Amino acid sequence: MNEAQFLERWKNEKPIYEAWAYFISEKIHEQLLTKIAPVPLDYFIKVPVKPRLKADSTLVDKALYRKKYESPYDDVTDKVGMRFVVLLTSDIRTICSVIDGGVVAGWWEASKDRDYEQERLAKPLEFSYQSVHYVLRAKDGIECNGIKIPGGTPCEVQVRTLLQHAHSELTHDTLYKPKTTAQPEVKRTVAKSMALIEATDEFFEQAMKNLDEASRTQRQLLEFLVKSYEQGVGQKAGTERSNQLLIDTYIDLVPQAPFTEISEYLNAKGFIFDKIKEQLGVRHFFGQPAILLAYYLADDRPAQMQGLWPMDSADLAKIFSDLGKKYED
């Protein structure tokens, strides 16, 4: 196959590769939503995922000049690719589990071209480039946007942390300059940066575990309030940060058995849900599940509640009014 024939085939098959990458991206995003909820997808993934086709000149350069392949067109597996960038190495494992789930679902066959965890085990004293590289090949019968994807069509999927991504962006061009990378000082500097990334990632993971443990009570209370709100109000609860602000402010005033006591309170005063419904679309905070905790504490400990109130006083005044209590601004 000469260069002109190579480019002609690539021109004809670009829509297939583009559709295949879109299919993969959609499936991974869909499955991630079920694994990371209630965390928003655009928070979990730190860099927007954009499937990209190789430029004609770049593909020709790699397939016909820079590398030696038995079958240049078919052996290049990254004609289209995408990158998932996350915060922690544990997040990488979450995406890997989704990719493995796609194998079980029959969407693709997956092979790892590179796995940073295996590399670290194989070479524990070496600090080098880190990432997880998959090649996902279509199974027979896949169709996307009206385009049939031939079985075996490849797409490269890279999964990295933000720190790994920064390291890759810094050193990527030098990978193709062996004389540069062979210089001792260059090797030493790159290795030091990689070692620092590994250490920082370990600190990030430990910090996340500590934060998760410290906020467990508040998180469980919010989950309870969300469920109670959606059952009582009949619509999806808001997820804004004002919920965490209110819970954090009043966590020391919450009863010993909050789920039982607040449930009994709401059952006894069902009119509260009607009052909340009246304010939907009028006052933002009434769309947040923490409003239930505000009603409970305003009834149970009104003085302390008012003294610590961290938000718009008009919301608290409305709560007091609904409960028949005097509110002093």
N, C-alpha and C positions, 0 to 999 in steps of 0.2 A: 504494500500500500504506500503510494507516494504521498507527498504533503498535500497536494490538491485533493486527492481522494479522501485523505484523512479529514480534512476540513469540511468536505462536502457531506460526509457521513455525520460529522459532529453537528453541522447545521441542521440536518434532517432530524436528528435525535434529541436536540436540545429541549423541545417541549416535553418529551418523555421524562428526561432527567429532572426537569423543573417540576413536573407533576408528582414524580416520586418523592422528591424532597418535601413538597408541600404536604403530601400524605403523611410522611413520617413526622413532620413538625406538628401537624394537627393531632395525630394520635398521641404523641408524647405529652403535648400540652393538656389534652383531655384527661389522660390518666394521672398526670401530676396533680390536677385539681382535686382528685379524690384522695390523694395521699397527703397533701400538705394542708388541707382545709383545717381551720378557717384562714390560714395565711394566704394573702392575695398572691396570685401567680406572678404579677409584675414586681412583687417584693422579693419573692424567692429567687427568680431569675434576674440577675443583676445587669445583664446586657441584653437588649432585645435580640431575639433569635431571627436571623435573616438568612434563609437558604440562598447560597450563591453558586452560580455556574462559573466554572473556570473561563477566563478570557481566552479567546482563540489563540493568541500569541503565547500565552502562558502554558496552555495545554500542549501546543506544538513543541515548545521549548523543552518541556518535561518529558513528553512521550518520545520525541524523535531525536533530541540532542543531548539533554542533560542526563538522562537515564538510559539503560540498556534493557529493553523488554523483548521477550520472544514475540509477543503480540501487542505492539505499542498501544493500539486503541483500546483493546479489551482489558489489558493489564493495569491501566491507570484507574484506580478505584475512587479517586477524589475529583472526578469530573464535576460533581456537585457535592456540596457539603454544608454543614451548619455547625454552630458552636453554642453549647449551653454553658454559661458562666454563672457560678453560684458562690456563696460566701464561704462555706465550710467543706472539708473533705467528707463529712457525714452527708452533706447535701449531694455530693457526687454519687454516693452509694444509693441515694433515693432515686436519682435519674437512671442509674444503672439497673435498678430493680424494675423500673418501668420498661426499659429497653428489653430486659429479659422476659418481661410479661408479654411483650409484643411477639416474641418468639413462640411462646405458649399459645397466643391467640391466633397464630398462623399468618401474621402480617409480613414477617420478614425472617431471614436467617441472619444471625449476628456473629461476627468474629471480632475479637479484640486485636487490633494491630499494635496497641501499646497500652500498658497498664502500670501506672506509677507505683501502685502498692506492690506489685510483683517485682518491679525493678528495684525497689528499696530492699526487699527481702533477698534478692539475688546479689545485690551489691550494697551492703549496709554502710560501707565506708565511703561511698561515692555519692556526691551531690550533683545531679544532672537534671536535664529537662524533665518536667513532670506534666502528665496529662493522661486522660483515658481516651483512646482513639478506637472507635468502632467502625466497621464497615457493615452496613445493613444492606442485604440483598433481597430484592422483592421475591415473594412467593408467587407462584402461578395464580392467575385469576384476579390480581389486584387491578382496580380501575379507580382513577381519580379525575374529577372534572371532565368526564367523557373520554379520557385518554387511557388506553390499556397499557399497563406497565409490563413489559416482558419479564418473565421470571429470570432472576439473577442480576437484574439491574442494580448497580451499587450506588451507595451514597455514604460519604464519610461523616460521622458524627463525633465531634470532640466534646469532652466534658471536663471543665476546669474550675478551679476556684479563682476568685478575683486576683489573688496573689500569683497563682500560676499563670494566669492570663497576662498580668503585667510583666512577669519574667519572660514569657514567650514573645510578647510584643517588643521587648527590649533586645532580645538575642536572635530573633527570627532570621534576620538578614545574614547574620554571621554563620548560620548553619551551612551556607553555600560557599563559605570562604575558608576552606580547610587550613590554609596557611595562617590565617588570622587566629582561628580557634586553637591552633597548635602552640601558639606562643604561651609560655608559662604564666606570665602575668595575667593574660586574658583568662586562661583556665582557672587561675586562682581566684580572680575577681568574680567570675561567673559562679564558681563553686561556693564562694562565701555568700553570694546573694541567694543562692538556692538553699543553703543551710539556714540562713536567716528566715526565709519563707517557711521552711518546715517548722522551725521553732515557733514562729509567729502563729502558724496555723494551729499548733498544739495549744498555745495560750488561748486562741480564739475559741477552740473547742471546749477547753476547761471553763473559760468565762461564761460560755453559753450554758453549760451544765449548771454552773453556780447560779446564774440568773434564773434559769428555769426552775430550779429547786426553790429559790427565794420567792418566786412569784406564784408558786403552785396554788396556795390558798386563794389568792386573788383571781387566778385563772379559773379555778373550779367554781368560785362564786359567780363569775361572769357567765360561765357556761350554764349554770343554773338559772340565772336571771334571763338569759336569752331564751331558754326553753319555756320559762314561765310567761315571758312577754308574748312570745309567738302563740302560745296556747290561749292566753287571755285576750289579746288584742286581735288575733286572727290575721296578722301580717308579719312579714319578715322583719326581724329586729335590726336596728342600725348597728354598725360596727366601728363607729368613730372613736377617737382616742379620749373623748370626754368620758366614756365609760370607765377606762382605766384611771383617769384622773379622779373621778368621784369615789371609786372603790378604794383607791390608794389613800385618799383623804380620810375615809371613814372606817378603814379596816379594823381599827382598834375598838370601834363602837358596835361592830357586828356581833350578834349573839353567839354563844358557844355552839349551838346547833342551828346554824343559819337556814339550812334548807327546810327543816321542819317548822321552825318558828315563822319564817317569812311566808311559807306556803299556807300555814294556818291563818296568818294575818290577811293574806290576799283572798283566801276563801271566805273569810268573815266579812271582808269589805270589797265585794266584787264590783261595787260602783266605781272603784278606782280605774278599772279598765275602760269604763264608759267615759270617764273624765279624760283619760289619755287619748281615746279615739277622737274626742272633740277638738283636740289640739294638733292632731296630725296635719301636717302641711301648713300649720300656723306657727308653731314653736318647735324648733329643731330638736331640742333635748327630749321632747315627749316621744320622739321616734327611736330613742335609745333605751336599751333594756335596763340601764342603771337607774332610770326614773323610778322603777319599782323599789329599789333600795332607798331612794330619796323619800318616797311616801312612807315607807316603813319607819325610817329613822325620824322623820318629821313628826310622826305620831308617838313614837316611843321615847325619843330624847330630843324634843324640839329646841331647847336652849343650846345644847351642844351642836346640834345640827346647824342651826343658824350661825353660830359663832365660827364654824369652820367652813361654811359654804364657799366653794372656790369659783363659782361661775356667776352668770347673770342673775341678779337678785330678783328679777321679774319672774323667773321660773320658780324660785323658791316661794315667792309670794303667792303664786297660783296654787302651788301644792298645799300651802297652809290654808288658803281659802277653801280648797276642795275638802279639806279635813275639818273645816269649821274652827280653825285655830287662829288666834290673833298673830299677825305678823308685824313686827316693829322694824322698820328700815333703819 
